[in-house]
C-alpha cells in the first residue's frame, strides 16, 4: 500500500505531497492542472522509462519519492534486500519501504530502493508485486496472452494452482529426461570417438605401468650413466685420499696417528680432542665405504643399462607429453575406467532413457489435461461473473468469454487463454482490445479486476481516467465498483467525474495557480465544504452553483448509503 508520495518539479507540479493511505483515493483537478503527472510520478517509481521532458521548465531535475507499507518478509522485502536496501520495521510483521527516482533535465536518471542507489530495473521488479496500473493508453496487464492466462489462473484459485504445480513438476521431469536423451543421441559419434581414444590411452598407460616420480628418477640415472667414467675417476680419487692402499698416507691413517698422539698425553683437554679425532676417523671410514659401494655400482653398470634407461625414459616421456604430467597419466588410469564404462553404456542408457521419457510424456499428458480442465471450469465462471458485472456498468448486452484453446507446450501448460468481448447480441466474441471502444474497454477491465480481486486481491490499483467515455448511471456504477475493489485493495483513480469521486474515502485535488508567467500546481486533500465545491465544479464547472452543490451532496450521500 502506498502511504505517501512526494513530487517535485515534475511537469507543472512544483512541489506536492499526496497523503494516500488505504481505501479509495480519487484525484481530480482542472484540465492541465497536472492530474496525470501523479500517475507519471508513480510510473517513475515503478521503473518506467525516464523522460527529461517531464522535468518542470527551468528546474535542474525532477524527483519523486514514495513510502510503501509492505510485509516485513516476502518477495518485496527479499528483492529490496538483494538490492542492498533496508526496510523500516513497524511491528506486526509490517515495514515501510522508501523508493525514489530523480530525472535531470539532461535525461540522466537515478533510482533509490530502501535508502540505497539501485538500477531502475529493481523498481520494475518491485512493481509486479506492488501495483497494477490502468492508464488511458495502457488498459491492463491483460494485454498479452500470457498476462490473460495468469489472470485466469489467479481467478481459478486452488484447483488451477494445484493442477498447474503438478503439470510443472511433470514438465520439468520430462524436459530433463528428454534433454539428457537428446544430448546422448546427438553426441553419439563424439562419445564413440572419446571412448576409443580413452581405451587406447588406458591400454598405453597400463602397458607402461608408470610409478609416481619415475620420470625424475630416470633423468638422474641417465645423467649418471652418461658420465660414468668421469664419475668413476672422481669417486676413486676421493676414496684413495680417504683410505688409500699405496705408499702415500691417507686421511684415515693420518687421523689414526693424530688420535694416538693425543691419547698418549695426560692433559684432559687433549683427551677430548682425541675423542673428536676418533669420531672423525669413523666418519672417514664410513665415507670411504660409501664411495667403494658407489664405485662398485658404476662398475656393474654398462652401456646396456644406459640404453635400457633411455628406452624407459622415452616411454615415460611419451606419457608426459600425452597427458601433461606423469601424475595426470596415473590419475587417468584410476578415473578413466569409470568414464569408459559410462561411454560404453550409451546403448543401454539410450534404451533406459527412451523408456523414461515415454513414461514422463504420458504423465505430462495427464497433468496437462487436468490443467486444461481446471482452466476451462474457471474460464466459464470468470466469463459469467464479468458479464454480470458488465450489466451494472451500462453494458447490459455485452458478453465476456474467456476462451481456452490448445496452444504451444511450455512450463505454463498447453493452453492459450484469450479474454473476448461480444459487445452486442449476435456479435462474435473478439479480443477485448479490438472489439471495445475506449470507454467500454475501461469498464471491461474494471469488471475483470473486480471479479479477480474477489479471490486474489492485488495490493494497489491505479486507474488513470478509467471513466473516459462514460457518464451518468454508468459512472456511478464505476464509482461503486472502485469502492468495492477498495474493500480488499488500495485504489487510486484519476477522474474527471463527480459520480466516481463521490465514492472515494480520500479525495485529493490538483490545484493550478498561474502568476502570469509560470504555471504551478499543488495537491490538497478535500473534506466537507471544500469537497462539495470540487464536486460541484466537476458537475457543472461552477463550484458555487447551488444546484451543482445540491447534486454533489446527493452523490456523496451515495457513498454513505453504500457502506
C-alpha positions in Angstrom: 0.0 0.0 0.0 1.2 3.5 -0.9 1.2 5.7 2.2 2.5 8.9 0.7 4.1 10.2 -2.5 6.0 13.4 -2.9 6.6 15.2 -6.3 9.0 18.0 -7.0 9.4 19.8 -10.3 7.5 17.2 -12.3 5.6 18.6 -15.2 3.5 21.5 -14.0 3.8 20.4 -10.3 6.3 22.5 -8.5 6.0 20.6 -5.2 3.3 18.4 -3.8 2.7 15.8 -1.2 0.0 13.2 -1.7 -1.3 11.6 1.5 -2.9 8.5 0.1 -3.3 5.6 2.6 -5.8 2.8 2.5 -9.2 2.7 0.7 -10.2 4.5 -2.4 -8.4 7.8 -3.3 -9.8 10.0 -6.0 -7.6 12.6 -7.7 -9.4 15.4 -9.5 -8.5 18.8 -10.9 -8.9 21.2 -13.7 -7.7 20.3 -17.2 -4.0 21.0 -17.5 -3.5 21.1 -13.7 -1.3 18.0 -13.8 -3.5 15.2 -12.6 -1.8 12.7 -14.9 1.6 13.8 -13.5 0.6 11.9 -10.4 0.4 8.7 -12.5 3.6 9.7 -14.3 5.4 10.1 -11.0 4.1 6.7 -9.8 5.3 5.2 -13.1 8.8 6.5 -12.5 8.8 4.9 -9.0 7.8 1.6 -10.7 10.7 1.7 -13.1 9.2 3.1 -16.2 11.4 4.9 -18.7 12.6 8.3 -17.6 11.9 11.2 -20.0 13.6 14.5 -19.4 10.6 16.2 -20.9 8.8 15.6 -17.7 11.2 17.9 -15.8 9.5 21.2 -15.0 10.7 24.1 -17.2 13.7 25.8 -15.6 14.3 23.2 -13.0 17.6 21.2 -13.0 15.8 17.9 -12.1 12.5 16.3 -11.1 12.2 14.0 -8.2 9.6 11.5 -6.9 9.6 9.8 -3.6 7.2 7.2 -2.3 6.5 5.5 1.0 5.0 2.0 0.8 3.7 -0.2 3.6 4.8 -3.7 2.9 5.1 -7.1 4.7 8.4 -7.3 6.6 9.1 -10.6 4.9 8.1 -11.8 1.5 9.0 -11.3 -2.2 9.2 -7.4 -1.9 11.4 -7.5 1.2 13.6 -10.1 -0.4 14.1 -8.2 -3.6 14.9 -5.0 -1.6 17.5 -6.7 0.5 19.0 -8.3 -2.6 19.5 -4.8 -4.0 21.2 -3.7 -0.7 18.3 -1.7 0.6 16.6 -1.7 4.0 13.1 -1.6 5.3 11.9 0.3 8.4 10.1 -2.3 10.7 6.9 -1.1 12.2 5.9 -4.2 14.1 3.0 -6.6 13.3 5.3 -8.0 10.6 4.9 -4.8 8.6 7.6 -2.3 7.4 7.9 0.9 5.5 9.7 0.9 2.1 11.1 4.1 0.7 11.5 4.4 -3.1 12.9 7.4 -5.0 13.6 8.5 -8.6 15.2 11.6 -10.0 15.5 12.8 -13.6 17.9 15.5 -14.7 17.0 18.0 -17.4 19.7 16.3 -19.5 17.9 12.9 -19.2 20.1 11.2 -16.5 18.1 9.1 -14.1 18.8 7.7 -10.6 16.8 5.3 -8.5 16.9 4.6 -4.8 15.5 1.5 -3.1 15.3 1.3 0.7 17.8 4.2 1.0 20.4 2.7 -1.4 21.1 3.6 -5.1 19.8 0.8 -7.4 19.2 0.2 -11.1 15.8 1.2 -12.3 15.2 -2.5 -13.1 14.9 -3.2 -9.4 11.9 -0.8 -9.3 10.4 -2.7 -12.2 10.8 -6.0 -10.3 9.0 -4.5 -7.3 6.2 -3.1 -9.5 4.9 -6.6 -10.3 4.3 -7.1 -6.5 3.2 -3.6 -5.6 0.9 -2.0 -8.1 -1.3 -2.6 -11.1 -1.7 0.5 -13.3 -4.5 1.0 -15.9 -3.7 4.0 -18.0 -5.5 5.7 -20.8 -3.2 4.0 -23.3 -2.3 1.0 -21.2 -5.5 -0.7 -20.4 -4.5 -3.6 -18.3 -1.9 -6.1 -17.5 -4.1 -8.4 -19.5 -3.0 -7.1 -22.9 -0.8 -10.1 -23.6 -1.9 -13.7 -23.9 0.5 -14.6 -21.0 -1.0 -12.0 -18.8 -4.5 -13.1 -19.6 -3.6 -16.7 -18.8 -2.0 -15.7 -15.5 -5.2 -13.7 -14.6 -7.3 -16.8 -15.2 -5.0 -18.9 -13.1 -5.3 -16.4 -10.3 -9.0 -16.4 -10.5 -9.1 -20.2 -10.7 -7.7 -20.5 -7.2 -6.6 -23.7 -5.6 -7.9 -26.1 -8.2 -6.0 -24.4 -11.0 -2.9 -23.8 -8.9 -2.8 -27.5 -7.7 -3.1 -28.7 -11.3 -0.5 -26.1 -12.5 2.0 -27.3 -9.9 1.5 -30.9 -10.8 1.9 -30.1 -14.5 5.1 -28.1 -13.9 6.6 -30.9 -11.9 5.8 -33.4 -14.7 7.1 -30.9 -17.3 10.4 -30.3 -15.6 10.9 -34.1 -15.2 10.1 -34.8 -18.9 12.3 -32.0 -20.1 15.3 -33.1 -18.0 15.0 -36.7 -19.3 14.4 -35.6 -22.9 17.4 -33.2 -22.7 19.7 -36.0 -21.4 18.5 -38.3 -24.1 19.0 -35.7 -26.8 22.5 -35.0 -25.6 23.5 -38.7 -25.7 21.8 -39.3 -29.1 23.2 -36.1 -30.7 26.7 -36.7 -29.4 26.8 -40.4 -30.0 29.6 -40.2 -32.6 31.7 -37.9 -30.5 31.2 -40.1 -27.5 32.3 -43.1 -29.5 35.5 -41.3 -30.6 36.1 -40.3 -26.9 35.6 -44.0 -25.8 38.1 -45.3 -28.5 40.7 -42.6 -27.6 40.3 -43.3 -23.9 40.5 -47.0 -24.3 43.8 -46.6 -26.3 45.2 -44.2 -23.7 44.4 -46.6 -20.8 45.9 -49.5 -22.6 49.1 -47.5 -23.2 49.3 -46.4 -19.6 48.7 -50.0 -18.3 51.4 -51.4 -20.6 53.9 -48.7 -19.4 52.9 -49.2 -15.7 54.4 -45.9 -14.6 55.4 -45.2 -11.0 54.9 -41.7 -9.4 58.2 -39.8 -9.6 59.7 -42.2 -12.0 60.4 -39.6 -14.7 62.7 -37.6 -12.3 64.5 -40.8 -11.1 65.2 -41.9 -14.6 66.6 -38.5 -15.5 69.0 -38.6 -12.7 70.0 -42.2 -13.5 70.6 -41.4 -17.2 72.8 -38.5 -16.3 74.9 -40.7 -14.1 75.3 -43.4 -16.6 76.2 -41.0 -19.4 79.1 -39.6 -17.3 80.2 -42.8 -15.7 83.9 -42.6 -16.4 84.2 -39.0 -15.1 82.3 -40.0 -12.0 84.4 -43.1 -11.5 87.6 -41.1 -11.6 86.2 -38.6 -9.1 84.9 -41.3 -6.7 88.2 -43.3 -6.9 90.4 -40.3 -6.3 88.3 -39.4 -3.2 88.3 -43.0 -2.0 92.1 -43.2 -2.3 92.5 -39.9 -0.4 90.4 -41.3 2.4 91.6 -44.9 2.5 94.4 -45.5 0.0 96.3 -48.7 -0.4 99.5 -47.1 -1.7 102.6 -45.8 0.0 101.2 -42.3 0.5 99.4 -41.8 3.8 95.6 -41.4 3.5 93.2 -39.3 5.6 92.2 -42.3 7.7 95.8 -43.2 8.6 96.7 -39.6 9.4 93.6 -39.3 11.7 94.5 -42.5 13.5 98.1 -41.3 14.0 96.8 -38.0 15.4 94.4 -39.8 17.7 97.2 -42.0 19.2 99.4 -39.0 19.7 96.7 -37.2 21.7 95.9 -40.3 23.7 99.5 -40.5 24.9 99.2 -37.1 26.5 97.9 -36.7 30.1 96.0 -33.4 29.6 92.2 -33.8 29.9 91.6 -31.2 27.2 93.7 -33.2 24.7 91.8 -36.4 25.7 88.6 -34.6 24.5 90.3 -33.7 21.2 91.5 -37.3 20.9 87.9 -38.4 21.1 87.0 -36.0 18.3 89.8 -37.3 16.2 88.4 -40.9 16.7 84.9 -39.7 15.7 86.3 -38.2 12.5 88.1 -41.4 11.8 84.9 -43.4 12.0 83.1 -40.9 9.6 86.0 -41.0 7.2 85.8 -44.8 7.2 82.0 -44.6 6.5 82.5 -42.2 3.7 85.2 -44.4 2.2 82.8 -47.4 2.3 80.1 -45.4 0.6 82.5 -44.4 -2.1 83.5 -48.0 -2.6 79.9 -49.0 -2.9 79.3 -46.2 -5.5 82.3 -47.4 -7.5 81.1 -51.0 -7.4 77.7 -49.8 -8.7 79.3 -47.9 -11.5 81.5 -51.0 -12.4 78.4 -53.2 -12.6 76.7 -50.6 -14.9 77.4 -50.7 -18.6 76.4 -49.4 -21.9 73.5 -51.9 -21.9 72.0 -50.3 -18.8 72.2 -46.8 -20.2 70.3 -48.0 -23.3 67.6 -49.6 -21.1 67.2 -46.4 -19.1 67.0 -44.2 -22.2 64.4 -46.6 -23.6 62.3 -46.4 -20.4 62.7 -42.6 -20.4 61.2 -42.5 -23.9 58.2 -44.4 -22.8 57.6 -42.3 -19.7 58.2 -39.0 -21.5 55.7 -40.1 -24.1 53.1 -40.4 -21.3 54.1 -37.0 -20.0 53.7 -35.4 -23.4 50.3 -37.0 -24.0 48.8 -36.2 -20.6 50.7 -33.1 -19.4 52.5 -34.9 -16.5 53.2 -38.4 -15.2 50.8 -37.8 -12.3 48.0 -37.0 -14.8 48.6 -40.2 -16.7 48.5 -42.2 -13.5 45.3 -40.4 -12.4 43.7 -41.1 -15.8 44.4 -44.8 -15.2 42.4 -44.5 -12.0 39.5 -42.4 -13.2 39.3 -43.3 -16.9 37.8 -46.8 -16.3 34.6 -45.3 -14.8 34.3 -42.8 -17.7 34.9 -45.6 -20.2 32.2 -47.7 -18.6 29.8 -44.7 -18.8 30.6 -44.2 -22.5 30.3 -47.9 -23.3 26.9 -47.9 -21.6 25.4 -45.5 -24.1 23.3 -48.1 -25.9 21.7 -49.3 -22.7 21.3 -45.8 -21.4 19.5 -44.7 -24.6 17.1 -47.6 -24.2 16.5 -46.8 -20.5 16.1 -43.0 -21.1 13.7 -43.6 -24.0 11.5 -45.7 -21.7 11.7 -43.0 -19.0 10.9 -40.2 -21.5 7.9 -42.1 -22.8 6.6 -42.6 -19.2 7.3 -38.9 -18.4 5.4 -37.9 -21.6 2.4 -39.9 -20.5 2.4 -38.4 -17.1 2.8 -34.9 -18.7 -0.2 -35.6 -20.9 -2.3 -36.5 -17.9 -1.3 -33.4 -15.9 -1.8 -31.1 -19.0 -5.3 -32.5 -19.5 -6.1 -31.9 -15.8 -4.8 -28.4 -16.0 -6.8 -27.6 -19.1 -10.0 -29.0 -17.5 -9.4 -26.8 -14.4 -8.9 -23.7 -16.6 -12.0 -24.4 -18.6 -14.1 -24.6 -15.5 -12.5 -21.4 -14.1 -12.9 -19.7 -17.5 -16.6 -20.3 -17.6 -17.1 -18.9 -14.1 -14.9 -15.9 -14.9 -16.8 -15.1 -18.1 -20.2 -15.4 -16.4 -19.2 -13.2 -13.4 -17.6 -10.5 -15.6 -20.7 -10.5 -17.8 -22.8 -9.9 -14.8 -20.6 -7.0 -13.7 -20.9 -5.5 -17.2 -24.7 -5.3 -16.9 -24.3 -2.9 -13.9 -21.8 -0.9 -15.9 -24.2 0.2 -18.6 -23.3 -2.6 -20.9 -26.4 -4.9 -20.5 -26.0 -6.6 -23.8 -22.3 -7.3 -23.6 -20.9 -10.7 -23.1 -17.4 -11.7 -22.0 -16.0 -15.0 -22.9 -12.7 -16.4 -21.6 -11.5 -18.8 -24.3 -9.1 -21.7 -23.5 -7.7 -23.2 -26.7 -4.8 -25.6 -27.5 -1.5 -23.8 -27.6 2.2 -24.4 -27.7 3.6 -26.5 -24.8 5.5 -24.6 -22.2 6.1 -24.6 -18.5 2.7 -22.9 -18.2 0.8 -25.7 -19.8 -0.6 -26.4 -23.3 -3.3 -23.7 -23.3 -3.8 -20.3 -25.0 -6.1 -18.0 -23.0 -7.9 -15.1 -24.5 -10.4 -12.7 -23.0 -13.0 -12.0 -25.7 -15.9 -9.5 -25.8 -19.2 -9.6 -27.7 -20.5 -6.0 -27.1 -23.8 -6.6 -28.8 -26.3 -9.5 -29.1 -25.4 -11.6 -32.1 -21.8 -10.3 -32.4 -18.9 -12.7 -32.4 -16.7 -12.5 -29.4 -13.4 -10.9 -30.3 -10.3 -9.9 -28.4 -11.4 -7.3 -26.0 -8.8 -4.7 -27.1 -10.2 -4.8 -30.7 -13.9 -5.0 -30.0 -14.4 -2.3 -27.4 -14.3 1.5 -27.5 -12.2 3.4 -25.0 -15.0 3.8 -22.5 -16.1 0.2 -23.0 -12.6 -1.1 -22.6 -12.2 0.8 -19.3 -15.4 -0.8 -18.0 -14.5 -4.3 -19.1 -11.1 -4.0 -17.5 -12.6 -2.7 -14.3 -15.2 -5.5 -14.2 -12.4 -8.1 -14.7 -10.3 -6.6 -11.9 -13.3 -6.5 -9.5 -14.1 -10.2 -10.2 -10.4 -11.4 -9.9 -9.8 -9.3 -6.8 -12.6 -11.1 -5.1 -10.5 -14.2 -5.0 -6.9 -12.9 -5.4 -6.5 -9.2 -4.4 -3.7 -7.0 -5.7 -2.1 -4.6 -3.1 -2.7 -1.4 -5.1 -4.7 -0.5 -8.3 -4.1 2.8 -10.1 -6.7 3.9 -12.7 -5.9 6.9 -14.9 -9.3 8.2 -16.1 -11.0 4.7 -16.1 -14.2 6.7 -16.6 -13.3 8.0 -20.0 -16.2 8.0 -22.4 -18.9 7.3 -19.8 -21.2 9.4 -17.6 -24.5 9.3 -15.7 -25.6 6.0 -14.2 -22.6 4.1 -15.7 -20.2 6.5 -14.0 -22.0 5.9 -10.7 -21.6 2.1 -11.1 -17.9 2.6 -11.9 -17.5 4.5 -8.7 -19.3 1.7 -6.8 -17.0 -0.9 -8.4 -13.9 1.1 -7.4 -15.2 1.3 -3.9 -15.9 -2.4 -3.8 -12.4 -3.0 -5.2 -11.0 -0.8 -2.4 -12.5 -3.1 0.3 -9.6 -5.6 -0.4 -7.1 -3.4 -2.1 -5.8 0.2 -2.2 -7.4 2.0 -5.2 -6.1 5.3 -6.7 -8.1 6.8 -9.5 -7.5 9.9 -11.6 -11.0 11.0 -12.6 -12.9 13.9 -14.1 -16.4 12.6 -13.0 -18.0 13.6 -9.7 -20.0 10.4 -9.9 -16.8 8.4 -9.5 -15.1 10.7 -7.0 -18.2 10.6 -4.7 -17.3 7.0 -3.7 -13.8 7.9 -2.6 -12.7 7.7 1.0 -9.9 10.1 0.3 -10.3 13.0 -2.2 -7.3 14.9 -3.4 -7.4 17.7 -5.9 -4.6 19.1 -8.1 -4.9 22.9 -7.9 -3.4 25.1 -10.6 -2.1 28.6 -9.9 -1.0 31.0 -12.7 1.0 34.1 -11.9 1.1 35.2 -15.5 4.4 33.5 -16.4 4.7 30.2 -14.6 2.0 27.6 -14.1 2.5 25.6 -10.9 0.3 23.0 -9.3 -0.2 21.7 -5.8 -2.2 18.9 -4.3 -4.7 19.3 -1.5 -6.9 16.9 0.5 -10.6 17.9 0.4 -13.2 17.5 3.1 -16.6 19.0 3.9 -17.5 22.1 2.0 -14.3 22.1 0.0 -15.0 18.7 -1.3 -18.6 19.6 -2.1 -17.3 22.6 -4.1 -14.9 20.5 -6.1 -17.7 18.0 -6.8 -19.9 20.9 -8.0 -17.1 22.1 -10.2 -16.8 18.6 -11.8 -20.6 18.5 -12.4 -21.2 22.0 -13.8 -17.9 23.9 -14.0 -19.2 26.2 -11.2 -18.0 25.4 -7.7 -20.6 27.8 -6.1 -23.7 26.8 -8.1 -26.5 25.9 -5.7 -27.9 23.3 -8.0 -24.5 21.7 -8.5 -23.8 21.7 -4.8 -27.1 20.0 -4.1 -26.3 17.4 -6.7 -22.8 17.0 -5.2 -24.3 16.3 -1.7 -26.7 13.8 -3.2 -23.7 11.9 -4.8 -21.7 12.0 -1.6 -24.7 10.5 0.2 -24.5 7.5 -2.2 -21.1 6.6 -0.7 -22.6 6.8 2.8 -25.5 4.6 1.8 -23.2 2.1 0.2 -21.2 1.5 3.4 
